């Protein structure tokens, strides 16, 4: 049986009491409220196909990193972040049959309206997905979006990118799904974390439970086309830099198109950041637009 332990206290009794009293919105009716939309909006669309299914964005390093960050790639300018969200952030440990799962939780750990997980890539940790200042402040944005909308954001550690790591993340999902049975669950995976995303889609338990996948500068897996998640038409978002040296964009675009070929009308979208590299999609993804699209879908 899974058991949860707090690693460091961060939530006052007053904030906890108010969080417990806050209304829980039905996940099916939820639309995330704006949060610094003007700062995090996508740059100009250079081209598109079939409406919003495939878009090419005008990414520019000088503008989107150097002018946005106080210290390029290390500390974003202050207007992009709101640090009050740290008051509802906790470092926790889940005891499970798959092993201990240390994770950072932001927002409501019970009765959440929506749950978003971020799974880091090679060399990362649970702290990457909770860093307020890197990646242009985009992790701070998702933290605030969840806190402001009665949701929960999770950034876990896991042992590896194989079956053990997937089992640990599955245990985390199971625990919080039980605490928030009405919540839709979305999993975002950066880089090598995509291995876990696809494994979750292929598992019977999580493949039948998750409600959306976001692949950010990540990889592809043809086995997804035979997975429980694919059969449920779980929406998939791809964000990729056109100059990604780790996972070539041509391969990811081909996989995206193979989904539509296999199942015309499948709920999937692709954002190509022209001239962007490996970490660009994590910096540039518009969390609110993507999650609201997924929340609006009926399967």
N, C-alpha and C positions, 0 to 999 in steps of 0.2 A: 504494500500500500504506500502511496506517495505521501510524504510528509514535508511540510514547508518550514524553513528556518530563516529568521532574519539575520543578515550579516551586519548591517549597521542601521541604527535608527535614523529616520529622517522625517517622519510624519507626526505632527503634533496631534494631541487628542482632539483639539478643536477642529482641525482640518479633517481628521478621520471621521468625526461625528457628522460634519457637514457633507462629506463625500457619501456616507452611508444614507443620508437623508435625500440626496439628490435624486431626481427621477431617472428611471432607466427607460430610455426610448426603445421602442421596438426596432430591431435591426433592419427589418424590411422597410421601415419608413424613414430611416435615418439618412440625413444629408449633412455632411460635415460643414460646420460654420466656417466662414472665411477666417484666415489667420495670415496676416502679412502677404496677401495674395499679390499685391502690386510688386513686391520685392522678389517673389519666387515664381512669377509667371514665366512661361516659356518664352524664349526669344522668337524672332520672326520665323514663320514657316517658309522654307525655301521651295518646297514642293510637297505634294501629298497624293495619295491614291485612295480611292473609295472612301472619301470623306476623312474621318479621323482614324481609319484603320492603320494607315502607314503615313507617317509624317517625317519630314527632314527639317531639322531645326538649325538655325544659323548660330551655332556655338562659336565663340571666340575666346581664346585663352586670355588675351589682354583685358577684355571686358569682364568675362565671367569668373576669372580668378584674380588677376592682378588689381582690378578696380573694385572688386567686391571684398577682398580680404585685406585686413590690416597687415598681416604677415602671410604672404602667399602660401596657401595649402596648410597653414598651421592655425591661423586665428582670423575669423571673419570679423568684419566691422560690427560694432555694437548694435546698430539698428536692425540687424538680421536676427537677433536673439532676444528672448525674454527668459531670464534666469529664475523667475519665481516658480517655474515648474519643478525646480529641484525640491520644493517642499513636499511634493507628492511622489518623489522618487526614492526607491528602496533597493538595496543590494541584498538579494535573497538566495537561499539554497534549497532546492527541492530534493528530498531523498526519494529515490525511485528504484525499481528493480533493475533499471538500465544504468544505475549509478547516480552519483550526486550531480545535479544540474544547477550550477551557479548562474544567476541571471539578474539583470537589472529590470525592475518593474516600475513603470510610471503610470499613475492614474489609479483606477478602481480595480482592485484585485478580486472583488466580488460584485456581481450585478452589473458588469460592464456592458455597455451598449454595443461595442465593437472591440475586437482584439487584433492588434497588428504585431507580428514578430519580424525582427530583422536578424538574419543569419549571416555572420561575417565570413570573409574569405580567408585564404592562407595567411598565417601570421597575425590574424586579428584576434580579438577577444570580445567578451561581453561589453567592455568599456568603449570599444569603437562605436557601437551603435547608440551609445548614450553621450558621446562627446558633443558638447554644445557648440564648439567653435570650429571644428574641422568640416570639410566638405561643404563650405559655404554656409554653415548654419542649418543645413537641411535636416540633420538629426534633431536639432532643437525644435525645428518646425513640426516634425511628426510627433514629438513628445507633447508639444503644446496642443496640437490638433486632438490628440487622444484625451488629454486632461480636460480640455475645454468642452469636449463632446461626451463626457461620461464614459470614455473608453479606457482601454488598457494597452500600453505599449511594452513589449518584452524584447530584451536583447540578451540572449543566453550564450554561455560557453558550451562547448560540446567536445567530446574526446577526439573525434576524427570526422572525415567527410564520407565515411562508409556506413555500414549498417548500425554500428554502435552509436555513432553520432545521431543518426536518424531516429533510433529508438529513444535516445535521450530527449530530443526535441519533441517526439511524439508523446512522451510522458508529460512533458511540460504543457503541451497543447491539451492533453486529456485532463490534467489537473485544473487548468483555468477554464476549460469548457464546462466542467462540472460546476465551477463557482459562478459562471455566467452562461447559463444554458441558452439564453436568447441571443447571444452575441454572434455576429458573423466573424469569421476568422480568416485573416489574410496573412500570407507569409511572403516576405521580401528577402531575396537572396543576392548577396553581392559576390561577384567573382566565383571562386571555388565553392562558396556556399550553395551554389546552384545544384551541386550534387545532392545536397540534402533536400532541396526543393523537389527535385524529381523523384527522389526516394519516398518522400511524403505523399506525393501524388500516386505512387504505385502501391503503397501500403493499403490494405483493406480498411484499417481503422481511420487513418488520417485522410486517405483518398476519398473516403465517404463523408468527411467532416469539414475539411477546409473549403473556403468560399472564394479564394483567389490567390494567384501567384504573381509575384513581380520579380522578374529576372533582370538584374542591374549589372551590366558589364559581365555577363555570365555565359554559361555554356548551354548546350542543347542535349536532348536525349530522345531518340526515336521511340524508346519504350513508352514514353508518355502517351503515345497514340493508342496504346492498348491498356491504359491504366484506368482504375476506378474514377479518378478525377476527370479524365477526358470523357468518359462515358456520362458523367454528370454535367458536362459542359462547364466546368469550372473556368472562369475567365483567366487569361494569361496576358500580362503586360511585359513587353520586352523594351529595355532601354539599352542602347549600345552606341559607343563612340565609333565613328567611321575609321579611325586610325588605331583601334584597339590592337596592341601587339600580342596580347595573351590569347584572346578568343576572337579570331577574325570575324569581322562583321558579315562577310559573305556567307559564312556557315550559319550564323544565327538568322540571317534573313531567309536563307533557304529553308531552315526549319520552320520559321514562322509561316512561310508560304505553303509548306507541306501540311501544316495544320488545317489551313483553309481549303487545301485540295482534298484532304481526307474528309473534312466536314464543313462544307460551304456554310457560311453564316456563323461559324464558331466565334464566340466572343473573345477575340484577341486583338491587341493593338501593338504597334511597333513605333518607337520613337528613335530616330537616328539623329545623333548629334554630330553634325558635319565638322570634321577636324578634331573631334573629341577623342580622348584616349581611354585607358582602362577604367579609371575612377570617375570619369565624367558623368555617367548616368546616376551615380549615387549623389553627386552634387546637384544635378540638374532635374531629376525627376520631380514632377509636380505631384506631391503626395495627395493633395486634396482633390485635384481633378481626377486622378487615377482611381482613388478609392471611392469617390462619389459615382464614377462610372460603374465600378463593380457593384456597389451597393444598390444601384438602380436596376440591375438586371434581375430577371425572374427566370428560374430554371424549372 
